[in-house]
């Protein structure tokens, strides 16, 4: 059925259609009823025919911007869901990192995000090390969230316990090479809470396979660990362990978080509040 609102006006001898429900004529041109911007452009010759194309008005531009924002938000949400093991990590931000009182560490982390394109090109990651509960994982997830939101890059945060469990649970049905390749193909790869707790030869071999696969891809990696960087830089008796540490040293800039155990502090504060309540003070 023909739309009765569609009208045609001749501009410089060229027919131009518009919808009078949303647009209006004035002085031989067509304007948007809402923002009053002109909608007809200059006549152009195209395929031996003279034509006038519609110009996006302020309303069109705002509509397009909102649509792009919605699509971007959907993509950010998708990337975060595929990145983190725990949903709460999607909410970790620099602004909420109040417990990381060392502002210099946060400043360096923000600089890494701001200059990530350069670090990505040069394959420069981070080795974030410090004591238990110092906030390494929180800071790292804040970095990853910021990179996803700013660049829309695919990232993955995982620890070796999860990787080893996946490899063992997969059994003979799992293509281990394909699993490791898929895992290490992200733009930014994060190995959280790195340590050699399961120091069997099998575990060391799988850890090396993951580290080496990522190393060969020439993509930045962030590693968080309780191991002091001096230990990573020390010669190891175990050849596989030495190869792992050697790769790690080449993969990132060391960043030390020297904070007290935040979890212990929260626990003590909770216990103190409970004591006050139980004592009736």
C-alpha positions in Angstrom: 0.0 0.0 0.0 1.3 3.4 -1.0 2.4 5.6 1.9 0.2 8.8 1.7 2.8 10.7 3.7 5.5 10.4 1.0 5.7 13.6 -1.0 8.0 14.7 -3.8 9.6 18.1 -4.4 11.7 19.3 -7.3 15.0 20.8 -6.3 17.1 22.2 -9.1 15.1 20.0 -11.5 15.7 16.9 -9.5 12.9 14.9 -7.7 13.5 14.6 -3.9 11.1 12.5 -1.7 10.3 13.1 1.9 7.9 12.1 4.6 5.6 15.0 5.6 4.9 13.3 8.9 8.4 14.1 10.0 9.7 16.6 7.4 8.4 19.9 5.9 9.1 22.1 2.8 10.4 25.6 3.1 11.9 27.9 0.5 12.3 25.0 -2.0 14.1 22.7 0.4 13.1 20.0 2.9 13.7 20.3 6.7 13.3 18.0 9.7 10.3 19.0 11.8 12.1 18.2 15.1 15.6 19.7 14.7 14.8 22.0 11.7 18.0 21.0 9.9 18.0 20.8 6.0 17.7 17.3 4.7 18.4 17.6 0.9 22.0 17.7 -0.2 23.5 19.2 -3.3 22.6 17.5 -6.7 25.3 15.0 -7.9 25.7 13.2 -11.2 25.7 9.4 -10.7 25.5 6.7 -13.4 24.4 9.3 -16.0 21.6 10.5 -13.7 21.3 13.6 -11.6 20.3 12.8 -8.0 19.9 14.3 -4.5 20.8 12.3 -1.4 19.3 12.8 2.0 21.6 14.4 4.6 21.6 13.0 8.1 20.1 15.7 10.4 20.8 16.1 14.1 18.0 13.6 14.9 19.5 11.0 12.6 23.0 11.5 14.0 21.7 11.2 17.6 19.7 8.0 16.7 22.8 6.5 15.1 25.0 7.4 18.0 22.6 5.8 20.5 22.4 2.7 18.3 26.2 2.5 18.2 26.3 3.0 22.0 23.8 0.1 22.5 25.8 -2.2 20.2 29.0 -1.3 21.9 27.5 -2.0 25.3 26.3 -5.4 24.1 29.7 -6.2 22.7 31.5 -5.1 26.0 29.1 -7.3 27.9 29.8 -10.3 25.6 33.6 -9.8 25.9 33.5 -9.6 29.6 31.3 -12.7 30.0 33.7 -14.7 27.9 36.8 -13.2 29.7 36.2 -13.8 33.4 35.7 -16.9 35.5 33.8 -15.0 38.2 31.0 -12.6 37.2 31.9 -10.2 40.0 35.3 -9.5 38.3 33.4 -7.8 35.5 32.7 -4.9 38.0 36.3 -4.4 39.1 37.4 -0.9 38.2 40.2 1.6 39.0 37.6 3.9 40.6 36.6 1.1 43.0 40.2 0.2 43.9 40.1 2.3 47.1 41.8 -0.5 49.1 44.8 -0.3 46.8 46.1 2.8 48.6 49.3 2.9 46.6 48.1 5.5 44.0 51.4 5.2 42.1 50.5 1.5 41.2 47.1 2.6 40.0 48.6 5.4 37.9 51.0 2.9 36.3 48.1 0.5 35.6 46.1 3.3 34.0 49.1 4.3 31.8 49.3 0.7 30.6 45.7 0.9 29.5 46.1 4.3 27.9 49.2 3.1 25.9 48.0 -0.4 25.3 48.1 -0.1 21.5 51.8 0.5 21.7 52.3 -2.2 24.3 50.3 -4.6 22.1 52.4 -3.9 19.0 55.6 -4.4 21.0 54.2 -7.5 22.8 54.8 -6.0 26.3 52.8 -7.4 29.2 53.0 -7.1 33.0 54.2 -9.3 35.8 52.2 -8.2 38.8 53.6 -9.7 42.0 53.1 -9.3 45.7 51.9 -11.0 48.9 48.7 -12.9 49.4 45.7 -10.6 49.5 47.6 -7.5 48.2 45.1 -6.8 45.5 46.9 -8.3 42.4 43.8 -9.9 41.0 41.6 -6.9 41.6 44.0 -4.5 39.9 44.5 -6.9 37.0 40.8 -7.3 36.4 40.4 -3.5 36.5 43.1 -3.3 33.8 41.3 -5.9 31.7 37.9 -4.3 32.1 39.3 -0.9 31.0 41.0 -2.5 27.9 37.8 -4.2 26.9 35.7 -1.0 27.4 38.3 1.2 25.5 39.4 -1.1 22.7 36.8 -3.9 22.5 39.6 -6.4 22.5 39.1 -10.1 23.3 40.7 -11.0 26.7 40.9 -14.0 28.9 41.6 -14.3 32.7 42.3 -17.8 34.0 44.5 -19.6 36.4 46.6 -22.7 35.9 44.4 -24.7 38.4 41.5 -24.2 36.0 43.6 -25.0 32.9 44.9 -28.3 34.5 41.4 -29.3 35.6 40.1 -28.7 32.1 42.9 -30.8 30.6 42.4 -33.6 33.0 38.6 -33.6 32.8 38.7 -33.5 29.0 40.5 -36.9 28.9 41.0 -38.5 25.5 38.1 -36.5 24.0 39.9 -33.2 24.3 42.2 -32.0 21.6 44.8 -30.4 24.0 46.7 -28.5 21.3 43.4 -27.0 20.1 42.4 -26.2 23.7 45.7 -24.4 24.4 45.6 -22.6 21.0 42.1 -21.3 21.6 42.9 -20.2 25.1 46.1 -18.3 24.2 44.7 -16.6 21.0 43.1 -13.7 22.8 44.5 -10.2 22.3 45.3 -10.0 26.0 45.9 -13.2 28.0 46.0 -13.1 31.9 47.4 -15.9 34.0 46.1 -15.2 37.5 47.7 -16.4 40.7 50.6 -18.1 39.0 52.6 -20.5 41.2 54.0 -24.0 41.0 51.9 -25.5 43.7 51.3 -28.6 41.6 54.9 -29.2 40.8 54.5 -32.6 39.1 56.3 -33.1 35.8 52.9 -33.4 34.1 51.8 -30.0 35.6 55.1 -28.3 34.7 54.8 -29.6 31.2 51.3 -28.3 30.7 52.2 -24.9 32.3 55.2 -24.7 29.9 53.0 -25.6 26.9 50.6 -22.7 27.7 53.3 -20.2 28.5 55.2 -21.1 25.4 52.2 -21.1 23.1 51.4 -17.6 24.3 55.0 -16.5 23.9 55.1 -17.7 20.3 52.0 -15.7 19.4 53.7 -12.4 20.2 50.8 -11.0 22.1 50.9 -9.3 25.5 50.3 -11.3 28.7 49.7 -10.3 32.3 50.8 -12.7 35.0 49.9 -12.2 38.7 51.9 -14.2 41.2 52.9 -14.5 44.9 56.4 -15.4 43.8 58.9 -12.6 44.3 60.4 -11.4 41.0 63.9 -12.2 42.4 62.9 -15.8 42.5 61.7 -15.7 38.9 65.0 -14.2 38.0 67.1 -16.8 39.8 68.6 -19.9 38.1 66.4 -23.0 38.7 67.6 -26.6 39.1 64.6 -28.0 37.3 65.0 -27.4 33.5 61.3 -27.2 32.7 60.8 -24.7 35.6 63.8 -22.7 34.4 62.3 -22.6 30.8 58.9 -21.4 32.3 60.5 -18.7 34.3 62.7 -17.6 31.4 59.7 -17.2 29.2 57.8 -15.3 31.9 60.7 -12.8 32.4 60.6 -12.0 28.7 56.8 -11.5 28.6 56.3 -8.5 30.9 57.4 -5.6 32.9 57.5 -6.3 36.7 55.1 -4.4 38.9 55.2 -4.9 42.6 52.3 -4.4 44.9 53.6 -4.1 48.4 50.4 -4.0 50.5 49.2 -5.8 53.6 46.8 -8.7 53.3 43.5 -6.9 52.5 41.4 -10.1 53.1 42.9 -10.5 56.6 42.2 -6.8 57.4 38.5 -7.2 56.3 38.3 -10.4 58.3 39.7 -8.7 61.5 37.3 -5.8 61.0 34.3 -8.1 60.7 35.3 -10.0 63.8 35.8 -6.8 65.8 32.3 -5.7 64.8 30.9 -9.1 65.8 32.6 -8.8 69.2 31.0 -5.4 69.8 27.6 -6.7 68.9 27.9 -9.8 71.0 29.2 -7.8 74.0 26.2 -5.4 73.6 28.5 -2.3 73.5 
